[in-house]
């Protein structure tokens, strides 16, 4: 126990110098993990968006192909359930 009139021994100066920059190093290590997870989630969201967009475009194209008029450039009607002639 310390007396009221005595001061505790001072810390060595080298101890304080070794701790300089610790916060920057910790931030750098955590920032790498945080940004990796964050950007990974952004890429996953973009992947889902592109998948849904392609699915919607395919659905609309199929609906238009089914409902399109069956006419040739000459105006003759040519709709049948069989495969088209070569």
N, C-alpha and C positions, 0 to 999 in steps of 0.2 A: 504494500500500500504506500502511496506517496504522501509525503507531508504537504501541508498547505503552502509552505514557502518554497518547496522544491519544484522544479519544472521537470516533466518527463523528458527522457533523452530524445534528442532530435533524430529524425529518420535520416539515413544516409542519402545524399543527393543522388546517387546512382539509382536508387529505388524509384524515385519520381521520374527520372529520365527514361527508365525502361517502360513506363506506362504511357508515355506519350504516343499517340496514334493508335491506341488500342481500339477506340471507338470507331475509327475509320476502317480498321481491318475487320472488325465485327460487322460493320455495315456492309462492307464489300462482300463478305461471305454470305450474309443473309440476303443481300440484294440479288445475288446470283440465283439463289434458290427461289426467291419470290418472283423474279422476272421470268424464270424458266417455267414455273407453274402458271403464271399469268398469261404468258404468250402461248403456252400449250393449250390453255382453255380458249383463248381467242382463236387459235387455229382449228380447234374442235368445233367451235361455234360456226366458223366460216365453212367448214366441211359439211355440217348439217344444213346450212343455208344453201350451199351449192347443190347438194343432193336433192333438197326439196324443190329448188328451182328447176332442175333438170327433170324431175318427176312431173312437175306441173306442165312444163313445156311439152313433154312427151304425151301427157294426157290430152292437152289441147290439140296437138297435132293429130292424134288418133281420132278425136271427135270431129275435127274438120275433114279428115280423110273419109270418114264414114258418111258425113252429111254433104259432101261435095257433089255437085251435079255430075252425072256420068255422060259426058259428051266428048267427042273427039274434036280436033280442030276443024274438021269438015262439017261439023254440025250433026253428024249421025249419032244416034243413041247407041251406046255400046256398054251396057251393064249386064253382067252375068255373074253367077256364083262360081263359074269355072275359072281356071287360070287364063290369063290373057294370051292371045295368040302371038307368036313371034313376028 
